[in-house]
């Protein structure tokens, strides 16, 4: 175990006694000791004020990487400790001062069983958010407002009813010490700041955009679309139109740089509709150098077959439904919207717009700045797609990270936030169940 993962490095001299006792018990995988200390809401997610260590971090970190000294008993004690903490509301995506969630630690230390427990906890949490209509982008790097949510399982392993405790969702800014007065006096751990406020749809639509060097960025420097996504788009077109037969009916939501629409146009569709809301993108599309201006619209096999629909997809799709439009392939890639809007699209509009034999896809960048968030969103979206009557197959696409590995350099030069950090893209191919 490295020095940065040692118990002496993770529990600071300033750690309040109650928090120290909890972290020490979790580190020792003392399940009974942990149970005794879990006597108030928030105790499962208390944090060292200097290192941001939570009991969940400690229980996983204490395992270290796999070694010949591991015993089944030790691993089972670790698993039970993690399970108990999650049962009592330990926050699966709290970050420490190394910007690692407990799941990140489990992944780094090659502890797949413990990583899976964190993913499952994340799925439960996000599904509950959905039931409460409270979706927010999964907390990974950006600071968030604290939100209350139930984060544990409903039933203990022995079948007894679990304590119904409420935890607080956030990025490590909600830990309690068990001593209210001490908590007020002690410094509160703050996760690493990335100076990155969430981009909201309305603000994005008002922002100035810049097309340059294979990038489309807004005035804050956020990458709206980038050329490195081209191979993903190519494979998405291949998945949505596997036979490449001319005469297909295609709908794309979000023009951006026009990468995927250029590829769709090459298949010689009978209908090619594009929805775009940003005024500057629309101005770019209508420019003299655009392949998708007035002459493209006029070149369609009949009036309206090739068309840029100007406006928000939430409004345009209603018009398309009312007009009886049906498509063989639909792709969705918007900017400045969270997962709830993607879910609204495939729940409210795909059933009416997609042909019974058609295929639906979307740019799967959900939580892609952290592996555990990506894994959680994969499972959550899969469940919600099934609720909407859709089956999804995932195709793994390798991402060349040579120019994407470091923020501010390579492809990210001039871009504020590195929104992709993973070497594998999960491409969704959605069809109707049955």
KACOR-V511435 format. One record per backbone hydrogen bond with DSSP energy under -1.0 kcal/mol. CO is the residue of the C=O (numbers start at 1). NH is the residue of the N-H. E is the energy in kcal/mol with one decimal. If there is no record, write none. Layout:
co;nh;e
CO;NH;E
CO;NH;E
This chain:
co;nh;e
2;5;-1.2
3;6;-1.6
6;10;-1.5
7;11;-1.9
12;15;-1.4
16;20;-2.7
17;21;-2.6
18;22;-1.9
19;23;-2.8
20;24;-2.6
21;25;-2.3
22;26;-2.3
23;27;-2.6
24;28;-2.1
25;30;-2.4
26;29;-1.2
29;31;-1.4
30;34;-2.7
31;35;-2.4
32;36;-1.9
33;37;-1.5
34;38;-1.2
37;39;-2.1
40;43;-1.9
42;45;-1.4
43;46;-1.2
48;52;-2.0
51;97;-2.6
53;48;-2.1
54;58;-2.6
55;59;-2.7
56;60;-1.7
57;61;-3.4
58;62;-2.3
60;63;-1.3
61;64;-1.3
67;70;-1.6
71;75;-2.3
72;76;-2.2
73;77;-2.1
74;78;-2.0
75;79;-2.4
76;80;-2.6
77;81;-2.0
78;82;-2.4
79;83;-2.6
80;84;-2.5
81;85;-2.3
82;86;-2.4
83;87;-2.4
84;88;-1.5
85;90;-2.5
86;89;-1.6
91;94;-1.2
96;99;-2.0
100;96;-1.7
101;105;-2.0
102;106;-2.4
103;107;-2.5
104;108;-2.6
105;109;-2.3
106;111;-2.9
107;110;-1.3
111;115;-2.2
112;116;-2.5
113;117;-1.4
114;118;-1.6
115;119;-2.3
116;120;-2.7
117;121;-1.9
118;122;-2.2
119;123;-2.4
120;124;-2.3
121;125;-2.4
122;126;-2.5
123;127;-2.5
124;128;-2.1
125;129;-2.1
126;130;-2.0
127;131;-2.0
128;132;-1.8
129;134;-3.5
130;133;-1.4
147;169;-3.6
149;167;-1.7
154;162;-1.6
156;159;-1.9
160;156;-2.4
163;165;-1.5
167;149;-2.2
169;147;-2.0
179;183;-2.9
180;184;-1.5
181;185;-1.2
182;186;-2.5
200;204;-2.5
201;205;-2.4
202;206;-1.0
204;207;-1.1
210;217;-2.1
212;215;-1.4
214;227;-2.9
215;212;-2.4
216;224;-2.9
216;225;-1.6
217;210;-2.5
218;221;-2.0
221;416;-3.5
222;218;-2.0
225;216;-2.6
226;229;-1.8
227;230;-2.2
229;233;-2.3
230;234;-2.7
231;235;-2.4
232;236;-1.9
233;237;-2.5
234;238;-2.1
235;239;-1.8
236;240;-2.4
237;241;-2.5
248;270;-1.8
248;271;-1.8
249;328;-2.2
249;329;-1.9
250;273;-2.9
251;331;-2.4
252;275;-2.4
253;333;-2.7
255;258;-2.7
258;262;-1.9
259;263;-1.4
260;264;-2.6
261;265;-2.6
262;266;-1.3
264;267;-1.5
265;268;-1.8
268;247;-2.6
271;250;-2.9
272;307;-2.1
273;252;-2.5
274;309;-4.0
275;254;-2.8
276;311;-2.3
278;282;-2.4
279;283;-2.1
280;284;-2.2
281;285;-2.7
282;286;-1.8
284;287;-1.2
287;290;-1.5
293;297;-2.0
294;298;-2.3
297;300;-1.0
302;305;-2.1
305;272;-2.8
307;274;-2.4
309;276;-2.3
312;315;-1.1
312;316;-2.7
313;317;-2.7
315;319;-1.4
316;320;-2.3
317;321;-2.4
318;322;-2.5
319;323;-1.8
320;325;-2.4
321;324;-1.6
327;355;-3.2
328;359;-2.3
329;251;-2.3
330;361;-2.5
331;253;-2.6
332;363;-2.1
338;341;-1.4
338;342;-1.0
339;343;-2.7
340;344;-2.1
341;345;-2.1
342;346;-2.3
343;347;-2.1
344;348;-3.0
345;349;-1.9
345;350;-1.6
349;353;-2.1
350;354;-2.5
353;327;-3.0
355;358;-2.4
359;330;-2.1
360;430;-2.8
361;332;-1.4
363;365;-1.6
365;368;-1.6
367;370;-1.4
368;421;-2.1
370;374;-2.1
371;375;-2.5
372;376;-2.4
373;377;-2.6
374;378;-1.9
375;379;-1.7
376;380;-2.6
377;381;-2.8
378;382;-1.8
379;383;-2.0
380;384;-2.3
381;385;-2.7
382;386;-1.9
383;387;-1.9
384;388;-1.4
385;390;-2.9
386;389;-1.7
389;433;-2.5
391;431;-2.3
393;429;-2.2
395;427;-3.0
397;425;-3.3
401;405;-1.2
403;411;-2.7
406;409;-1.7
409;412;-2.1
410;413;-1.6
412;415;-2.5
417;419;-1.3
423;399;-2.6
425;397;-2.9
427;395;-2.5
429;393;-2.3
430;360;-2.5
431;391;-3.6
